[in-house]
Amino acid sequence: MSRRALVLRIVLALLAAIACAIGVVALAHGAVGTARGQRLDQLVMTAARGDTGVMAKIVFPVLNTVTVPVIVVAILLAAVLALAQRRASMIVHIVVLVGGAALSTQLLKHVIVDRTSLADGLDVTPNSYPSGHTTMAAAVAVALTLASPRHVRSLVALLGAAWTAIAGIGTIAGGWHRPSDVLGGLLVVGAWSYLVLAADAVIEIVRHGPGGALTGTSQASARHRPEPEGQDGMPGAAPDGRSPRHAPRTDPARAHPPRPDTSGAGALGIGILGAAAVLGLGIGTLCLTGVPTPLDLDDPGSQTLAYAATVLIIAGAASALLCWLLVVHIPTLSGPPPARRVR
């Protein structure tokens, strides 16, 4: 991958990380620190707890998979996948991502954010923002996506987005968390994910020097390219008669660039997740604006509409998280630096 492409991905990843961090703060202020935000959370929770339909039958079995043993096994699987592809540095990324997200969530929940009931008719509970279950589900989904081989990475991202969204909705239906808690967990993981990717791109630039970066694909091409043939057809002489030492050389990174993640299955995965993100966030927001105000916590129609909007928004947010991860992901993370030519 060229130096320019790496710099672009650094900018995109950092912008996404900053946006997620701002979103965490803004959501804490709007959903936890205002009466309207607390009442909206309560409205959705009331509808979710009373749901006995298809959604409830789907979310609870998935939610039961977000346990410590499953999380540990998934992280170990991601580490094994990284080692199998000779990407040992990816294990550091996974540890930083999962550990940083989990620690941030616990600090926000128990130290930084304070919940005080600001309206009547609300469940009086300790602060639950952001959701630890959603944080861990999303962090594991991201870790497995980053560690997966390129030809299955999009499929892993799709499954990870679905698992994360359904588990997050399940915490609401089970009365464990408020909608804002779930969205807060997704934003925390997003901030750490994109920060890790930005740092990795910086490492790539430093490792490969100012001349650009070579990935494993282009290095292999450079090592196995035959010497130029001379006019007599024998290797070792350039067409103009000069020796290979003095013949002009083509940058192997430009002559044989690695295939980006946006080709083939990668583009399909980005397209599906992007469409799900746009539709989920767009339609969910429109539905949410249709909830009558002032909010009537006992109105079944308002409860149903707000709950449906929340389901769409959470699904859209999880899809957006994994979609942008595929966009800014570096095809070969922290591969070996290019070999020096011996003269």
Secondary structure, 3 states (H helix, E strand, C coil): CCHHHHHHHHHHHHHHHHHHHHHHHHHHHHHHCCHHHHHHHHHHHHHHHCCCCHHHHHHHHHHCCCCHHHHHHHHHHHHHHHHHCCCCHHHHHHHHHHHHHHHHHHHHHHHHCCCCCCCCCCCCCCCCCCCHHHHHHHHHHHHHHHHCCHHHHHHHHHHHHHHHHHHHHHHHHCCCCCHHHHHHHHHHHHHHHHHHHHHHHHHHHHHHCCCCCCCHHHHHHHHHCCCCECCCCCECCCCCCCCCCCCCCCCHHHHCCCCCCCCCHHHHHHHHHHHHHHHHHHHHHHHHHCCCCCCCCCCHHHHHHHHHHHHHHHHHHHHHHHHHHHHHCCCCCCCCCCCCCCC
